[in-house]
Amino acid sequence: MTDSKVFVALADKNFLEHYKSVFFSAITVGKWDGDFVLIVPESDKGEFDEKEFTDKGVKFFYGETLPGEPKPHYYKYYMWTDYFKQWDWIFYCDLDVLFFNEIELDLKYRKKNILYANDCNYTPLCYQFEYRDDEVKKFNKKQLKKHDTMREQWMSTPSFQTCFMLFHKDLITEDKFDNFIKLHNEYYIEYELCIEGLTEEQSIINVEFIDNWLELGTEWLNVYERANELEWVYEELIKPYYDENEYKEYGVIAQHFYQFFQPWSMHNIRFYNTYRENLKGFDEL
């Protein structure tokens, strides 16, 4: 019997339009043959037309408002709740992604007690949390002590990105979601060390899975090299750019574009066109 699998994404009511693109790309290019679930904050329930999506086979999971009312990113925690145990394998994908070849997760080779994700551009775990000098200068004594302890413990600890994640339902243990909430209360609320607009919930998920993750695979490009080429200089990142890489020919399954090069960003000249075509294709499915 073939293991069941689900493609999970996350959006609030303002990003549902972008979900259409990754959904269409996963079906038509990625040839995804499992289920789809979209996690949405409960506060957005009734604020959009569900039928536009459910008619195409998308299921909705509404997550109760989390402590501190954080951004939707943090609702990834809900993947480790009982609802998702109805599938054997859970695959998560961010919205700013396009597929270039068929989705192959190599499930028969995967371990059931491991989270699969890719390295975060050689970033040590302590840098998943606030580390920028200008911000550290503003820390109170309590924050600074925590910051120093994290640097001491985690400067040599690798970290992963949460744009692509794969795990078996065996990782959805009775205490897993509660562990996320404890870490959330500690790092997001008590110490306020999560980096808004950058790593966000990724930092907390990394802490929960320290020493319990492996690489998803080189065909899953979580790092968009253009950002490295430009040395992350913001003024350069937002300039018009035409990507000439032949992803399909290179065997890339999917590319994650980062917040500065999202397919819906008009300065991403090549893939903005793809994004618009995907929206049209979604409507015609």
C-alpha positions as a printed Julia matrix, in Angstrom:
285×3 Matrix{Float64}:
   0.0    0.0     0.0
   1.35   3.42   -0.98
   1.93   5.88    1.85
  -0.42   8.85    1.84
   1.01  12.35    1.62
  -0.14  15.93    1.89
   1.2   19.19    0.45
   0.86  21.87    3.12
   1.13  25.61    2.62
   0.35  28.6     4.78
  -1.42  31.89    4.01
  -3.58  34.56    5.52
  -6.39  36.21    3.57
  -3.95  38.68    2.01
  -1.74  35.97    0.5
  -4.34  33.57   -0.84
  -3.82  34.89   -4.36
  -0.19  33.84   -4.19
  -1.17  30.35   -3.07
  -2.88  29.89   -6.42
   0.48  30.09   -8.17
   2.31  27.49   -6.09
  -0.75  25.19   -6.19
  -0.95  25.38  -10.0
   2.82  24.91  -10.32
   2.77  21.86   -8.03
  -0.03  20.2   -10.02
   0.99  20.99  -13.58
   4.79  20.94  -13.35
   5.4   19.1   -10.09
   2.75  16.45  -10.93
   1.78  16.27   -7.25
  -0.56  13.33   -6.68
  -1.34  13.73   -2.99
  -3.68  15.96   -1.01
  -3.48  19.7    -0.39
  -4.03  21.52    2.89
  -3.8   25.25    3.42
  -3.24  26.49    6.97
  -4.98  29.8     7.64
  -5.25  31.8    10.88
  -8.69  31.28   12.41
  -9.16  35.05   12.53
  -9.45  35.03    8.71
 -12.21  32.43    8.58
 -15.18  33.74    6.62
 -13.15  36.6     5.14
 -12.71  34.97    1.71
 -14.37  32.56   -0.68
 -13.33  29.08    0.43
 -15.18  27.5    -2.47
 -12.71  28.99   -4.95
 -10.16  26.6    -3.47
 -12.18  23.66   -2.13
 -13.66  23.14   -5.59
 -10.11  22.34   -6.69
  -9.5   19.9    -3.85
  -7.85  22.16   -1.28
  -8.66  21.45    2.38
  -8.48  24.21    4.98
  -7.05  23.99    8.48
  -7.79  26.99   10.68
  -5.28  27.58   13.44
  -6.39  29.23   16.66
  -4.73  32.57   17.37
  -1.29  31.99   18.85
   0.09  33.75   21.95
   1.1   37.31   21.13
  -0.9   37.26   17.88
   2.19  36.74   15.67
   2.38  36.82   11.89
   0.95  33.85    9.95
   4.45  32.34    9.57
   4.21  30.99   13.11
   1.14  28.93   12.3
   3.47  26.29   10.86
   3.47  24.88   14.39
   0.02  23.46   13.65
   1.5   20.85   11.3
   2.49  18.96   14.44
  -1.1   18.5    15.65
  -3.42  15.5    15.39
  -5.2   16.77   12.28
  -2.16  16.0    10.17
  -1.83  12.43   11.44
  -4.34  11.36    8.79
  -1.44  11.36    6.29
   1.73   9.3     6.49
   3.99  12.05    5.15
   3.64  15.81    5.5
   5.41  18.05    2.99
   5.46  21.78    3.63
   6.21  24.41    0.96
   6.36  28.22    1.14
   4.35  30.33   -1.29
   7.32  32.04   -2.99
   8.25  28.83   -4.8
   8.04  27.54   -8.36
   8.42  23.96   -9.55
  10.54  22.99  -12.55
  10.41  19.18  -12.47
   8.22  16.48  -11.0
   8.07  16.36   -7.21
  10.03  13.36   -5.99
  10.32  13.03   -2.22
  12.1    9.63   -2.18
   9.86   8.52    0.66
  11.06   4.92    0.69
  14.52   6.15    1.7
  13.37   8.56    4.41
  13.56   7.96    8.16
  10.36   8.36   10.14
  11.97  10.04   13.15
  13.76  12.84   11.27
  12.75  16.25    9.9
  14.02  16.85    6.37
  14.95  20.39    5.39
  17.93  22.12    3.8
  20.78  24.06    5.38
  20.14  27.78    5.81
  22.95  29.21    3.72
  25.59  28.16    6.32
  23.87  30.18    9.05
  24.66  29.07   12.63
  21.62  28.51   14.83
  22.32  31.51   17.05
  21.96  33.78   13.98
  18.43  32.56   13.44
  17.65  34.88   16.35
  18.4   38.57   16.63
  22.14  39.1    16.25
  22.54  42.4    14.4
  24.77  44.82   16.3
  22.4   47.77   16.01
  19.6   45.71   17.54
  21.72  43.98   20.19
  22.69  47.44   21.48
  19.03  47.96   22.4
  18.79  44.77   24.49
  18.03  44.9    28.18
  20.19  42.88   30.59
  17.89  39.86   30.43
  17.92  39.77   26.64
  21.66  40.3    26.46
  22.35  37.42   28.84
  20.16  35.11   26.76
  21.79  36.34   23.55
  25.29  35.67   24.91
  24.32  32.19   26.09
  22.89  31.32   22.67
  26.05  32.51   20.91
  28.16  30.39   23.22
  26.03  27.28   22.75
  25.0   27.53   19.1
  27.69  29.36   17.14
  28.83  26.03   15.65
  25.36  24.49   15.38
  24.03  24.4    11.8
  20.49  25.51   11.04
  17.92  24.86    8.33
  15.37  26.83    6.37
  11.67  26.11    6.8
  10.64  26.92    3.22
  10.66  23.17    2.41
  10.07  20.59    5.14
   9.23  16.9     5.01
   8.41  14.62    7.93
   6.52  11.47    8.83
   3.47  11.55   11.09
   5.52   9.72   13.73
   7.04  13.13   14.54
   3.59  14.39   15.56
   3.94  13.33   19.17
   1.6   14.17   22.02
   3.84  16.95   23.35
   5.21  18.38   20.11
   2.79  21.28   19.64
   3.03  22.14   23.34
   6.82  22.24   22.98
   6.48  24.74   20.16
   4.24  26.94   22.28
   6.72  26.81   25.18
   9.55  27.84   22.86
   7.33  30.5    21.29
   6.52  31.95   24.7
  10.2   31.96   25.59
  11.84  33.37   22.46
   9.05  35.33   20.81
   7.19  36.74   23.82
   9.5   36.73   26.85
  12.85  37.54   25.21
  11.59  39.04   21.92
  14.51  37.55   20.01
  12.77  36.4    16.81
  13.78  38.52   13.82
  10.71  40.17   12.35
  10.57  40.11    8.56
  13.43  37.62    8.25
  13.74  34.32   10.11
  10.58  34.67   12.25
   9.26  31.17   13.25
  12.2   29.44   11.55
  14.32  30.14   14.61
  11.9   28.35   16.94
  11.39  25.33   14.68
  15.17  24.99   14.5
  15.44  24.85   18.27
  12.79  22.12   18.48
  14.67  20.0    15.95
  18.28  20.55   17.03
  20.29  17.47   16.01
  17.17  15.84   14.59
  17.14  16.96   10.97
  18.79  15.93    7.71
  19.1   17.48    4.26
  16.02  17.24    2.05
  18.15  17.2    -1.1
  20.1   19.32   -3.55
  17.22  19.32   -6.04
  15.34  21.56   -3.61
  16.89  25.0    -3.87
  16.02  26.85   -0.69
  18.73  29.47   -1.26
  18.3   31.93   -4.12
  21.88  32.59   -5.17
  21.11  36.01   -6.63
  20.88  37.38   -3.09
  24.35  36.03   -2.27
  25.75  37.45   -5.49
  24.48  40.88   -4.49
  25.79  40.43   -0.93
  22.28  41.18    0.37
  22.54  44.9    -0.41
  18.9   45.99   -0.32
  19.23  48.66   -3.01
  20.56  46.0    -5.37
  18.07  43.31   -4.39
  15.09  45.35   -5.57
  16.48  46.22   -9.01
  14.9   44.54  -12.08
  16.54  41.2   -12.83
  16.05  38.53  -15.48
  17.01  35.08  -14.27
  18.55  33.05  -17.11
  19.2   29.83  -15.17
  17.9   26.66  -16.83
  16.38  25.09  -13.73
  14.55  22.3   -15.54
  17.67  21.21  -17.39
  19.69  21.36  -14.16
  17.3   18.86  -12.56
  15.98  21.33  -10.0
  12.63  20.28   -8.54
  11.8   23.63   -6.94
  13.33  27.04   -6.29
  12.53  29.17   -3.26
  12.92  32.83   -4.18
  13.18  34.65   -0.84
  11.1   37.67    0.1
  13.13  39.97   -2.15
  12.56  37.98   -5.35
   9.08  36.51   -4.92
   7.52  35.41   -8.21
   4.85  38.09   -7.7
   7.53  40.82   -7.51
   7.55  42.73  -10.79
  11.34  43.21  -10.66
  11.68  39.41  -10.95
  11.13  39.87  -14.67
  11.19  36.27  -15.86
   9.17  34.65  -13.12
   6.66  37.43  -12.64
   5.36  36.38  -16.06
   5.24  32.76  -14.9
   3.36  33.83  -11.79
   0.73  35.67  -13.83
   0.32  32.64  -16.1
  -0.12  30.43  -13.03
  -2.91  32.61  -11.69
  -4.71  32.36  -15.01
  -4.13  28.61  -15.1
  -5.55  28.2   -11.59
  -8.77  29.93  -12.62
  -9.08  27.62  -15.62
  -8.51  24.35  -13.74
